Amino acid sequence: MAGLTVYLFKKYGIDGYGDMLIYKQIAGTIFSLFILGMYFYTNVPIRKYIAEQQNQLQDNNNLATQQSNALPK
């Protein structure tokens, strides 16, 4: 964002400070939406993977419990 400020300051000068603020707000909103999108893009597959791992672990534990109950005592 600092680089954008420098660029806009060189382009518009001190007289265009109001325009700079508008462009910086738009850029900040776009950047925030990008970060939010990347969060959901990575969060959904990670949650699915963790759920699959938990289900597999639970299935393995259930199988081990069934096998231990089937052994003669």
N, C-alpha and C positions, 0 to 999 in steps of 0.2 A: 504494500500500500504506500510505503514511503517513496518507492520508485515512481508510482503513479502520480503522487503529489509533485515530485520534482518535474516529471514530464509535463503535467498540466500547468505548473507554474511557469515553465519555460514557454509553453505554447500560448497561454492566455495572459500571463503577467499578473501584476498585483490588481489590475482593474477587473480581471475576470475571476476574482476569488469566489464570487457567488456561483458561477458556472462550475468552478472546480469542486465546490462542495456537492453540487448535484451529481457530477460524474463520480465522485468518490462514494457517495451514498449508493448509487447504482452498482458500482463495482463491488462494494461491500456486500450488498444484497445478493449479487450473483455469486460471489465467493462463498457466502453462507449457504446458499442453496446447493452449490457444488459439494461442500463439505457434508451437508445433510444427505444428499444423494449418495455419496460415497459411503456414508455410514450405513444406510439401508442396503446398499449394494453388497457390502461385506457382511453385515450383521445377519441377513437372512440365511445365506449358505452356512455360516458358522453355527447358527442355532440349529439348523437341520442336521449338521454333522454331529453336534454334541448330543442331540436327541437320539440319533442312530446309535452312537456309542453307548449311551445310557441304556437303550433298549437291548443292545447286544450283551452288555454286562449283566443286565437283569435276567435275560434268557439263559446266560451261562450259569448264573447263580441258581436259577430254578432247576436247571438240568442237574447240577451238582447236588442239590437238595434231594431231588427225586432219586438219584443214583444212590445216595447215602441211605435213604429210607428203604430202598429195595434190597440192600445187603442183609443177609441173615445175621441174627444176633445170637 
